[in-house]
Amino acid sequence: MNTPLESHDPYLRTYTEPEVSALLLELHERGKPFGIQWGSAAPNGSTIDGRLLVDFGDTSVATLLNLLALLRETGRPA
């Protein structure tokens, strides 16, 4: 497994709401076989220190990217 992203990684400041929305769509597709579904998850428009928050517990994009990395490593198609 790759090293998980930290929520304070400056790289995360580059993500836009449309990009995060696309990542959430991928999460929904990849997560279906595992029962991982957050139908209400969306970029919430809030930021902390320039980083967008994702509205499933106001988590950072790092959490979303780390979860997607784990799902991608399973080898199951989306």
Sequence and secondary structure as in RCSB ss.txt:
>XXXX:A:sequence
MNTPLESHDPYLRTYTEPEVSALLLELHERGKPFGIQWGSAAPNGSTIDGRLLVDFGDTSVATLLNLLALLRETG
RPA
>XXXX:A:secstr
      TT GGGGG  HHHHHHHHHHHHHHHGGGT   TT  EEEEEETTEEEETTTTEEHHHHHHHHHHHHHT 
   
